[in-house]
Amino acid sequence: MISPAFRRHGARRDPAFAFQLKLFFLVCVTIAAIYGAWSVKPRILFIQGGPAIFALVLTVLAS
């Protein structure tokens, strides 16, 4: 939260940082889905991980 990308006054938008942030959170959700599928129910991988993996692929392709 201390990144210059979050400062309101006089800061430019940083597309590289935004891309990295998107990737980070999508990978976090995917890892959580894999762990949930391994520890609780395999169905979690499709319900939670499916949309996250789809969004991750689209994000990488759009860059």
WODASUL-V429458 format. One record per backbone hydrogen bond with DSSP energy under -1.0 kcal/mol. NH is the residue of the N-H (numbers start at 1). CO is the residue of the C=O. Records with the same first field share a line. If there is no record, write none. Layout:
# WODASUL-V429458
NH->CO, CO
This chain:
# WODASUL-V429458
6->3
18->14
19->15
20->16
21->17
22->18
23->19
24->20
25->21
26->22
27->23
28->24
29->25
30->26
31->27
32->28
33->29
34->30
35->31
36->32
37->33
38->34
39->35
40->36
41->36
44->41
45->42
47->43
48->44
49->44
52->48
53->49
54->50
55->51
56->52
57->53
58->54
59->55
60->56
61->57
62->58
